[in-house]
Amino acid sequence: MHVEKERSRRLDLIQRAAHQLRNAKSDCEFSPSVKILSRIIKVMLEKNSIQRTTLSLETNIQYSRLSRHLEWLERKRLIESFVEEGKIFLKLSGLGREFASSMSLL
């Protein structure tokens, strides 16, 4: 039993390390599309908070592409996530609202 727990713990560590390496690599290479960012931010300005799946449907952006852009927005502290009634919601941060107003000037 102890051997199984140790094996499971090691496998979990390896998977987390691999995930972090993939994210680090994609973080350096990823540059978001301004068009997609503007679609995301437009919907998020209309809604106080929204779930990822709903945002994907309302912006008509493929979920995996949306996720990359949302991760970028979170790293830049332009959006925040929070849990309510067991569901994860997203909302624009104060900095995100400033960013949105500067994008509307473009």
N, C-alpha and C positions, 0 to 999 in steps of 0.2 A: 504494500500500500504506500509506504514511504517513497519507494522508488518511482511509483507512478506520479506522485505529487511533485517530486523533484523533476521528473521528465516534463511534466506539464508546465512547471514554472520556467524551465529552460526554454521550452518551445515558445512560450508566451514572450519571454525576453527577446528571443531571436526575431519573432514576428514584429514586435514593437520596434526593434532596431532597424529592421528592413523597411518598415513603414516610415520611420523617421528619415532614413537615407533617401527613399523615393521622394518624400516631401521636400527635403533639402535640395535635391537635384531639380525638382520641378519648380521650386520657389525661385531658383536662380534663372531658370529658363522662361518662366511664365510672365507674359506681359498681357494685361487685360485689354479687351476690346472696349473702346470708348462707347461704341454703339450699344454693346451689351450692358455696360455699366449704366448708361443713361436709361435703358429700359428697366433695369432693376430698381434704380433710384426713383424713377417716375412712379412705379407701383408702390414702392415703400413710402413715398411721400403721401400718397393717397390713403394708405392704410396706416394705422398707428402701430400695429404689429401683424406679422404674417408668418405662416409656416413655410418651410422650404418647398414642399410639394405644391402648395397653393401658389407660391411665387413663380414656380416653374410653369405652371399652367397659365397664369395671368400674363406672364411676360413672353410666353411661347418660346422658351429657351429650354433646350435639352437639359435634363437634370444633372448629368455629369459636367456639362459645360458651366451650368449655373453654379454648381458646387465649387468649382475652381475659382470662379469670380467672387463668390461669397467668402471663401477662405482668404482671398487676397484682401477683400474689404475688411474682414475681421482682423487680419494682421496689421492693417493700417489704422485700426480702431475707428473705422467709419460706420460699422454696424456692431450691434451687441446682440447676444443671444440670451434668452432666459427661459426658465421652465414655468409653465402655468398649467395646473390640472394634469400633470404628467406629460405634457406636450411641449416640444421645443419651439419657441417663437423667435423671430428676428425683428429688430427695429433699428432705425437709424440713430446713431449717437449724435450728440451735439456737434461734434466735429463733422460727422456725416452730413448733417443738415447744412453746415457751412459749405462743405464740398459740393453739395447739390446746388446750392445757390450760385456758386462759382461756375459750375458746369452749365447752368442755364444762361450764363452770360456769353458762352461760346457760340 
